[in-house]
Amino acid sequence: MRFLKINQVHQPGGKAKYRTYSPTALTRAYSAIMVDKLSIRRASKFYGVPFQTLRDRVTGNVDPECWCNHQPQPSKVVSGVETSSQEVTSGKGDTVTILGCGNAIGNALPPYFVFPGQRINDQLLEGSTPGTVGTVSKTRRSNSELFMDFLSNHFKKFVPGNGHVMLLLDGHKSHVAVSTIEWARRHNIVIQLLPAHTSHLLQPLDVGCYGPLQNIYNSLCHRTIRTKQCALTRYDVYSMACKAYGNALSVSNLQSALRKTGIYPFTKDIINDLPLTP
């Protein structure tokens, strides 16, 4: 199970600069600094994120919500020597969080969206896939209450009630509330937290699903902007994100991700081949 943050639209203006690091790496690095108290320099080196990029977010010079900036990325426009290429973009938008989850046989739960705001608008749900849930958060982030709602009203609905279920999580603070762990124990859900600083190597959705999801979502955003000839709005997010989520968390991608992390089939020696040196 994993969080993903997407932005509804793209920030225009200026010459495009392409990152050499992934949004997931930026998320992990920021979390390692704020939660695990890793130094900015060590986090920068370990996750491959520029020191100044992390420092700006830690010091508040840049909104921390930008750490996982899943806006539609600028497409690479190829033009002739004598021509000036044009990029179709849209204005700045709000961050939307997706809680995603999949299992070892390749089944994915419908996405669970967290929109910024105080009250959910039913029109935001138009175009979503069956089973998709949407809620709101004032902080635009998942917290312990939202995670508990995800578990009790979404996760539990799709998970078989017989036997025990293991739920792999990263060390996000919303996952480790005592009340959440006690509730999970009563419902035969075994919560297993991944070791610190290893989500980019051992979290299956990070390894094999959220990269494709971001690429598919960006492609759909650009296509929609060109088709509509106007800026994207929050009402466009659900249909595009649901389509991207369904394609990215496919049977083949989920099975491949669990295989690459050595979780299923269980392969204990795979850790020896992973780049763990700080």
Secondary structure, DSSP 8 states (H G I E B T S, - for coil): -EEEEEESS----S-----SS-HHHHHHHHHHHHTS---HHHHHHHHT--HHHHHHHHHTSS-GGGGG--S---------TTS-----------EEEEEE-B-TTS-B---EEEEESSS--GGGGTT--TT-EEEEETTSS--HHHHHHHIIIIIHHHS-SSS-EEEEE---GGG--HHHHHHHHHTTEEEEE--TT-HHHH-HHHHHTHHHHHHHHHHHHHHHHHHHTS---GGGHHHHHHHHHHHHT-HHHHHHHHHHTTTTTT-GGGGGGS----
